[in-house]
Amino acid sequence: MLIALKSVLHHLLLPPAGLLLLAAAGAWLIGRRAGGVRLRRTGWVLLGSALVSLWLLATPLVAEMLGRAAQRCPPLDLTRPVHAQAVIILGGAAPRLDAPDYGGEPAVTLQLLERVNYGALVARRTGLPVAVSGDRDETLAMRTSLTRDFGVETRWVEDGSRDTFENAQLSARILRPLGITRIVLVTSADHEWRAMHEFSGAGFTVVPAPVGLPGRLDIRPQSFVPSAFALAISTAALYELIGDIARQMFAMLHIRRHTP
């Protein structure tokens, strides 16, 4: 129930849907004949605020700044020994289960590909065994891609989780009875901070391995021109920033708290 509610709120409140609903509410107030001047003025404020916010969040410069705010873990230094027992690669994006370009085999999409690609690199450099965590479709595509495209075998599969809390909880049930408590955690850079805390709460010592970290901030004229890609980055960053606050609140209220 909680996960279904999270999904609904995610799609309704975060951009672009949340701001479009706010703009629609403003337009409705403006159009009410019996509303009076004050109500119409409120409508103009809502409409203007929604459109300006949508414009700003779709601007590459704002999107990059939000992304950097969410990306709070440093890159993994593979030139030094990594003191861990396993690499865990997290899912988080729907795969293609019947990809014609792969002969009908499962294939990972871009976000998953980035995680799988980096997870395979970490596994080869460190010699550590690999676990994948996600739902059934994600883990099928991830382990297929790891074997087929990167020559890396998957040792453990956790395929029952629907969010990051369950990634950590169900991975702990598989790995901790085997004595595996120190892991390299591979996920997207903006997701790494929240994921690291969930896995730490489940009893793991986590070596963060974020992928997709930005380079030097480069401000150009295009940085101020809105795009759908920038809006997607802003939405993902806001989801992680708000999600981390929700994680802390749920743990404090004992609504969702790990008991390792």
ABEGO torsion letter per residue (X at the ends): XAAAAAAAAAAAABOAAAAAAAAAAAAAAAABAAAEAAAAAAAAAAAAAAAAAAAAAABAAAAAAAAAAABABBBBBAABBBBBABBBBBBGBBBBABBAAAGGBBBBBAAAAAAAAAAAAAAAAAGBBBBBBEBAAAAAAAAAAAAAAAGBBBABBBAABABAAAAAAAAAAAAAAAGBABBBBBBBAAAAAAAAAAAAAAGBBBBBBBBGBBBBBBBBAAAABBBAAAAAAAAAAAAAAAAAAAAAAAAAAGABBBBX
